[in-house]
Amino acid sequence: MSIQLVRPEASAGRRRLRLRGRLLVSYVVLLALTLAVVAGALLLFLFAQPVPRTTAYEDLTSTLRTILSDYQLIGSRPTLAAVGRVFRELPTIAEDYSVRVVVVQVSSRSVIFDSAGSYQPGDILPLDVEPYTLLPQRRPLVTLRGEAVFGGFRDVDGTPWTFAGLVGLRQNEAGVGLLLAEQQARQTPEVVWQRFRRELALPLGQAALVGLVVAAVLAAFISRTLIGPLAQIETAAASVAKGNFSERVPEVGPPEVLSLAVAFNHMSSEVQRTQQAQQDFVANVSHDLKTPLTSIQGYSQAIMDGAAKEPSSAARIIHEEAGRLNRMVTDLTDLARLQAGRFSLHLTPVDISKIAAAVGERLMILARDRGLTLHVETERVPVVAGDGDRLAQVFTNLVSNAIKYTPSGGEIWLRSGVGKSGVEVTVQDTGIGIAAEELPRIFERFYQVDKARGPRRGTGLGLAITQEIVEAHGGRISVTSAGPGQGSTFTIWLPSPEFSTVARRR
């Protein structure tokens, strides 16, 4: 089996082509749909419009030219006999050429002859004469005698007719017109389609060509705008996959790509932080396990070799170190269960002030033995839904840490009260304080501010467990410190159902 490695640049290039092709196809489809809608709308518009008379004018003129040619009236000087023959054979002409023939006095609109018989001689024909110029390709080769006229009229029953004719065909009768008429055509798909092809097909084709060029340009521009930042993100992701967690990408591009870049940088930062925490965790676990195991191994070897001057003292140290290992394993198990959501809490309405007061009373003797003053300041607060034993564990851990890290002569305050629509508990001390760069990591597993406490060194899991318990109650825990030697303050906030009920009522 062979494995082919694909360079990110080549992969990005292929994706750029695919994206450009997809964009181009999308634009072409959109353009085609738009043009189809426009064409459909134009066809509907043409159907709604009355049929233009221009086609009828050209057809009737062609028929008139044929009649005049057949009767030898094409030319500059037709004979009077030929003209008279035309007027004598008007009924025959109407029948042979399937047209309606009307002779009318143009100035008075009075009818002289109507092959259809609708209008009698002397009747007034409602002529609607309009100017029209024959299309160049339809002009006769020789000039027709007389003046061409075009227009329309309505029959006695209201039916519209279109006519084309000549005025002045007879000598000395310039006002007499020979008109050929046909019923005004109705809109049919064939007529509309012919008009569409003649008048609108070319502009629509030109618009489609221009739109295709614009679509190609837009597809190239947008694909370059999108693929550039995406290719950088792809390269950075490959770098992160290889272990370079400090990789970042420029936060540029369209809003969606910009959001992706911001999310990638945030992910990379979190991965880097998690990786660092994991490395610290492994190092701290190794150190915290190695120290008691080394003590146990050394003292047990001394007892077996008979080198221990006081075997009971050595056994006591072994017992203490084994207890420390047991506490570490227990804390790790509790922390893992908390983080996995498998740690059961027995929630009941509890009074935080009473729990804090009990913890303060229990630890006050320990503080006094260390030369410290523990102030317990509680007030009546709303009940919270919590596990009393676990909350007591939280307060005990914080106060115990304050006692452990506060030099003799210092002071510690344990307070409870109402704050931020909930219940707050603070533990403040005048101890060794916390440096600003260590504050963000204070709740990490095995992280310890005082790294040289020797036998008094703890497991480094207490604050991590404390944070998990508080968050399991839906609360928050935070820490502030002015710096080394300036003491520190831990603040716990827990939601109270009483405040939620007030908020809902409002």
C-alpha positions in Angstrom: 0.0 0.0 0.0 1.4 3.4 -1.0 0.7 6.6 0.9 0.6 9.8 -1.1 1.3 13.0 0.7 -0.6 16.1 -0.5 0.9 19.5 0.1 -1.5 22.0 1.6 -0.7 24.4 -1.2 -1.8 21.8 -3.8 -4.9 20.9 -1.8 -5.8 24.5 -1.4 -5.3 25.0 -5.2 -7.7 22.2 -6.0 -10.3 23.4 -3.5 -9.9 26.9 -5.1 -10.8 25.5 -8.5 -13.6 23.4 -7.1 -15.0 26.4 -5.2 -14.6 28.7 -8.2 -16.4 26.1 -10.4 -19.2 25.8 -7.9 -19.6 29.5 -7.5 -19.6 29.9 -11.3 -22.2 27.2 -11.7 -24.3 28.8 -9.0 -24.1 32.2 -10.7 -24.9 30.7 -14.1 -27.9 28.9 -12.7 -29.1 32.0 -10.9 -28.5 34.0 -14.1 -30.5 31.5 -16.1 -33.3 31.5 -13.7 -33.4 35.3 -13.7 -33.4 35.5 -17.4 -36.1 32.8 -17.6 -38.2 34.8 -15.2 -37.6 38.0 -17.2 -38.4 36.2 -20.5 -41.6 34.7 -19.0 -42.7 38.1 -17.7 -42.0 39.6 -21.1 -44.0 36.9 -22.9 -46.9 37.5 -20.5 -46.6 41.2 -21.2 -46.7 40.6 -24.9 -49.7 38.4 -24.5 -51.5 41.2 -22.6 -50.6 43.7 -25.3 -52.9 44.2 -28.4 -51.6 42.6 -31.6 -49.5 45.2 -33.5 -50.8 46.2 -36.9 -47.3 46.3 -38.5 -47.4 42.7 -39.7 -50.8 43.1 -41.1 -49.7 46.3 -42.9 -46.8 44.4 -44.5 -48.9 41.5 -45.6 -51.7 43.6 -47.0 -49.2 45.8 -48.9 -47.7 42.6 -50.3 -51.1 41.5 -51.4 -51.9 44.9 -52.9 -48.7 44.9 -54.8 -49.5 41.5 -56.2 -53.0 42.6 -57.3 -51.6 45.8 -59.0 -48.9 43.7 -60.7 -51.5 41.2 -61.9 -53.6 44.0 -63.3 -50.6 45.7 -64.8 -50.8 48.8 -62.6 -47.2 48.8 -61.5 -45.3 51.5 -63.2 -45.2 55.3 -63.7 -48.1 55.6 -66.3 -50.8 52.8 -65.9 -53.5 52.9 -68.5 -57.0 54.1 -67.7 -58.4 50.8 -69.0 -56.3 48.9 -66.5 -57.5 51.1 -63.6 -61.1 50.8 -64.7 -60.8 47.0 -64.9 -59.6 46.9 -61.3 -62.6 48.8 -60.1 -65.0 46.8 -62.2 -63.7 43.5 -60.8 -63.5 44.4 -57.1 -65.8 41.5 -56.0 -63.7 39.1 -57.9 -60.5 40.5 -56.4 -61.9 40.1 -52.9 -62.7 36.5 -53.6 -59.6 35.5 -55.5 -57.2 37.1 -52.9 -59.3 36.4 -49.8 -59.3 39.9 -48.6 -62.0 42.5 -47.9 -62.0 45.3 -50.5 -63.4 48.7 -49.5 -63.5 51.8 -51.7 -64.0 55.0 -49.8 -63.9 58.7 -50.2 -61.1 59.4 -47.7 -62.0 63.1 -47.0 -65.6 62.3 -46.1 -65.1 58.7 -45.0 -68.1 57.7 -47.1 -68.2 54.2 -48.5 -68.3 53.7 -52.2 -67.9 49.9 -52.3 -67.6 47.2 -49.5 -67.1 43.6 -50.7 -68.3 42.3 -47.3 -71.6 44.2 -47.7 -71.6 45.5 -44.1 -71.4 49.1 -45.2 -73.6 50.4 -47.9 -72.7 53.1 -50.4 -72.9 56.4 -48.6 -72.3 55.0 -45.2 -69.6 56.6 -43.1 -66.7 54.3 -42.4 -65.0 55.0 -39.1 -61.5 55.1 -40.4 -58.5 55.4 -38.1 -55.6 56.4 -40.4 -52.1 56.3 -38.9 -48.7 57.1 -40.4 -46.6 54.1 -41.3 -43.5 53.6 -43.3 -43.0 50.2 -45.0 -40.1 48.2 -43.9 -37.1 48.7 -46.3 -37.0 45.0 -47.2 -40.7 45.0 -48.1 -40.7 48.1 -50.4 -41.8 47.4 -54.0 -39.2 47.4 -56.7 -41.1 50.1 -58.6 -43.1 52.9 -57.1 -46.9 52.2 -56.7 -49.2 54.8 -58.2 -51.0 56.8 -55.6 -50.4 57.5 -51.9 -50.2 54.6 -49.5 -52.5 54.8 -46.4 -52.7 52.5 -43.4 -54.9 52.2 -40.3 -58.0 50.4 -39.0 -61.7 50.6 -38.6 -64.5 48.8 -36.8 -67.2 46.9 -38.6 -70.9 47.5 -37.8 -70.8 44.7 -35.2 -67.7 46.2 -33.6 -65.1 43.7 -35.0 -61.7 45.4 -35.5 -60.2 45.4 -39.0 -56.8 46.5 -40.3 -56.3 48.0 -43.7 -53.7 49.1 -46.2 -54.4 50.8 -49.4 -53.8 53.5 -52.1 -55.4 56.9 -52.4 -55.4 58.6 -55.9 -55.3 55.5 -58.0 -57.9 56.9 -60.3 -56.8 60.0 -62.2 -58.6 63.2 -61.1 -59.9 61.3 -58.0 -57.1 61.9 -55.5 -59.5 61.5 -52.6 -60.7 58.0 -53.5 -58.9 55.1 -51.7 -58.7 51.5 -52.6 -58.4 49.6 -49.3 -57.6 46.0 -48.6 -58.6 44.9 -45.1 -58.4 41.9 -42.8 -59.7 41.2 -39.3 -57.2 42.4 -36.7 -55.3 39.3 -35.6 -55.7 37.9 -32.1 -52.8 37.2 -29.9 -51.6 33.6 -30.5 -48.5 31.8 -29.2 -47.0 31.9 -32.6 -47.5 35.6 -33.1 -46.1 36.4 -29.6 -43.1 34.1 -30.1 -42.3 35.6 -33.4 -42.5 39.1 -31.9 -40.4 38.0 -29.0 -37.7 36.6 -31.2 -37.7 39.6 -33.5 -37.6 42.3 -30.8 -36.3 40.8 -27.5 -34.2 37.7 -28.1 -31.1 39.6 -29.1 -31.1 41.9 -26.0 -31.7 39.0 -23.7 -28.8 37.0 -25.3 -26.5 40.0 -24.9 -27.5 40.3 -21.2 -26.8 36.6 -20.7 -23.3 37.0 -22.2 -22.5 40.0 -20.1 -23.9 38.2 -17.0 -21.8 35.2 -17.7 -18.6 37.3 -17.8 -19.5 39.1 -14.6 -20.3 35.7 -12.9 -16.9 34.4 -13.9 -15.1 37.4 -12.5 -17.2 37.3 -9.3 -16.5 33.6 -8.9 -12.8 34.1 -9.2 -12.7 37.1 -6.8 -14.9 35.5 -4.1 -13.0 32.2 -4.3 -9.7 34.0 -3.8 -11.2 36.0 -0.9 -12.4 32.8 0.8 -9.7 30.3 -0.1 -6.8 32.6 1.0 -7.8 32.8 4.7 -9.1 29.2 4.7 -5.8 27.9 3.3 -4.0 29.7 6.1 -6.3 28.1 8.7 -5.7 24.7 7.1 -1.9 25.1 7.3 -2.2 26.3 10.9 -4.4 23.3 11.8 -1.8 21.0 10.3 0.9 22.7 12.3 -1.2 22.3 15.5 -1.8 18.7 14.7 2.0 18.3 14.7 2.3 19.8 18.2 2.9 23.5 17.4 0.2 24.8 19.7 1.4 28.4 19.5 0.2 28.6 15.9 -2.1 31.5 15.1 -3.8 32.8 12.0 -4.5 36.4 10.9 -8.1 37.4 11.8 -9.0 38.8 8.4 -11.6 38.1 5.6 -15.4 38.1 5.4 -17.4 38.0 8.6 -17.8 34.2 8.4 -14.2 33.5 7.7 -13.2 36.1 10.4 -15.3 34.3 12.9 -13.7 31.0 11.9 -10.2 32.5 12.4 -11.1 33.9 15.8 -12.6 30.5 16.8 -9.4 28.8 15.6 -7.1 31.1 17.5 -9.2 30.6 20.6 -9.1 26.8 20.1 -5.4 26.9 19.6 -5.0 29.0 22.8 -7.2 26.5 24.7 -5.3 23.5 23.3 -2.0 25.2 24.3 -3.3 25.9 27.8 -4.7 22.4 28.2 -1.5 20.8 26.9 0.5 22.9 29.3 -1.8 21.9 32.2 -1.5 18.3 31.2 2.3 18.5 31.2 2.2 20.2 34.6 -0.3 17.6 35.8 2.0 14.8 34.8 5.1 16.5 36.3 3.3 17.3 39.6 1.7 13.9 39.9 5.1 12.3 39.3 6.7 14.5 41.9 3.9 14.2 44.5 3.9 10.4 44.1 7.6 10.0 44.0 8.2 11.9 47.3 6.0 9.8 49.6 7.0 6.6 47.7 10.7 7.4 48.2 10.1 8.0 51.9 8.1 4.8 52.3 10.8 2.8 50.4 13.7 4.3 52.4 12.2 3.9 55.8 10.9 0.4 55.1 14.4 -0.6 53.9 15.9 0.9 57.0 13.6 -1.1 59.2 14.3 -4.3 57.3 18.1 -3.7 57.5 17.9 -2.9 61.2 19.4 0.6 60.5 16.4 2.5 61.9 17.3 3.8 65.4 13.6 4.2 66.2 11.6 1.8 64.2 8.4 3.2 65.6 9.2 6.6 64.3 10.1 5.2 60.9 6.8 3.3 60.9 4.9 6.4 61.8 6.5 8.3 58.8 5.6 5.4 56.5 2.0 5.5 57.9 1.8 9.3 57.3 3.1 9.0 53.7 0.8 6.1 53.0 -2.1 8.2 54.3 -1.0 11.1 52.1 -1.0 8.7 49.0 -4.5 7.5 50.0 -5.8 11.1 50.3 -4.3 11.9 46.9 -5.9 8.9 45.3 -9.2 9.8 46.9 -9.0 13.4 45.8 -8.1 12.3 42.3 -11.1 9.9 42.2 -13.5 12.6 43.5 -12.1 15.1 41.0 -12.5 12.7 38.1 -16.1 11.9 39.2 -17.0 15.6 39.5 -15.6 16.5 36.1 -17.4 13.5 34.5 -20.7 14.5 36.2 -20.9 11.2 38.1 -20.5 12.8 41.5 -23.9 12.7 43.3 -25.0 15.7 45.2 -27.8 15.5 47.8 -29.5 18.8 47.3 -31.7 20.2 50.1 -32.5 23.7 51.3 -29.5 24.8 53.3 -28.6 27.9 55.3 -25.1 29.0 54.1 -24.6 31.2 57.2 -25.1 28.3 59.6 -22.7 26.1 57.6 -20.1 28.8 57.5 -20.5 29.5 61.3 -20.0 25.8 62.1 -16.9 25.6 60.0 -15.5 28.7 61.6 -16.2 27.4 65.1 -14.5 24.1 64.3 -11.3 25.7 62.9 -11.1 28.5 65.3 -9.0 26.4 67.8 -6.6 25.4 65.0 -6.2 29.0 64.1 -5.6 30.0 67.7 -2.9 27.3 68.0 -1.1 28.8 65.0 -1.2 32.2 66.5 -3.9 33.5 64.1 -7.2 35.3 64.6 -10.2 33.9 62.8 -13.2 36.3 62.5 -16.5 34.7 61.6 -19.0 37.3 60.3 -22.3 35.8 59.1 -25.7 37.3 58.5 -29.1 35.9 57.7 -29.2 34.9 54.0 -31.8 33.2 51.8 -31.6 29.4 51.6 -29.8 27.8 48.7 -30.3 24.4 47.1 -27.1 22.6 48.0 -25.3 19.6 49.5 -24.5 20.7 53.0 -21.6 18.2 53.5 -20.0 19.3 50.2 -20.4 23.0 50.9 -18.9 22.4 54.4 -16.0 20.7 52.6 -15.5 23.8 50.4 -15.5 26.2 53.3 -13.2 24.0 55.3 -10.7 23.7 52.5 -10.6 27.5 52.0 -10.2 28.3 55.7 -7.7 25.6 56.2 -5.6 26.9 53.3 -5.8 30.4 54.8 -4.6 29.1 58.1 -1.8 27.2 56.4 -0.6 30.1 54.3 -0.9 32.9 56.9 2.1 33.6 59.1 1.6 33.8 62.9 0.0 37.0 64.1 -2.1 37.3 60.9 -5.9 37.5 60.6 -8.5 35.5 58.7 -12.1 36.5 57.9 -15.0 34.1 57.0 -18.0 36.1 55.9 -21.4 35.3 54.4 -24.0 37.6 53.0 -26.2 38.5 50.1 -24.7 39.7 46.8 -25.5 39.8 43.1 -28.9 38.2 43.4 -27.5 35.3 45.3 -25.5 34.3 48.4 -21.8 35.1 48.7 -19.2 33.6 51.1 -15.7 35.1 51.3 -12.5 33.9 52.9 -10.0 36.6 53.3 -6.5 36.4 54.9 -3.4 38.4 55.5 -1.2 35.5 54.3 1.5 35.0 51.7 -0.7 36.3 48.8 -0.6 35.2 45.2 1.4 36.7 42.3 -0.7 38.1 39.4 0.8 35.6 37.0 -0.3 32.7 39.2 -3.9 33.8 39.7 -5.3 32.3 36.4 -3.8 28.8 37.3 -4.7 28.7 41.0 -7.6 26.2 40.4 -5.6 23.8 38.2 -4.9 20.3 39.4 -1.7 19.9 41.4 -0.9 23.6 41.0 0.6 25.0 44.3 1.6 28.6 45.0 4.1 27.6 47.8 6.2 25.0 46.1 8.7 24.6 48.9 6.7 23.6 51.9 8.4 20.2 52.4 6.5 17.8 54.7 3.6 20.3 54.9 3.1 20.1 51.1 -0.6 19.2 50.2 -1.9 17.2 47.3 -2.6 20.3 45.2 -6.1 19.1 44.4 -8.1 20.9 47.0 -8.9 24.1 45.1 -9.6 22.1 41.9 -12.2 20.0 43.8 -13.5 23.1 45.5 -14.2 24.7 42.1 -15.9 21.6 40.7 -18.2 21.4 43.8 -19.1 25.1 43.5 -19.8 24.8 39.8 -21.9 21.7 40.4 -24.1 23.8 42.6 -24.5 26.3 39.7 -22.2 28.8 41.4 -18.9 30.5 40.8 -15.6 30.9 42.7 -13.0 33.5 42.1 -9.8 34.8 43.8 -8.1 38.1 44.1 -4.8 39.2 45.6 -2.8 42.3 45.6 0.4 40.3 45.2 2.9 38.3 47.4 2.7 39.2 51.0 -0.6 41.1 50.5 -3.0 38.3 51.4 -5.8 36.9 49.2 -9.6 36.7 49.0 -11.6 33.8 47.8 -15.3 34.6 46.9 -18.0 32.0 46.4 -21.3 32.9 44.8 -24.3 30.5 44.9 -27.7 31.1 43.3 -30.7 31.1 45.6 -34.2 30.0 44.6 -35.7 32.9 46.5 -34.1 35.4 44.2 -35.2 33.4 41.1 -38.8 33.5 42.4 -38.6 37.2 42.9 -37.2 37.7 39.4 -40.0 35.5 37.9 -42.7 37.5 39.8 -41.3 40.7 38.5 
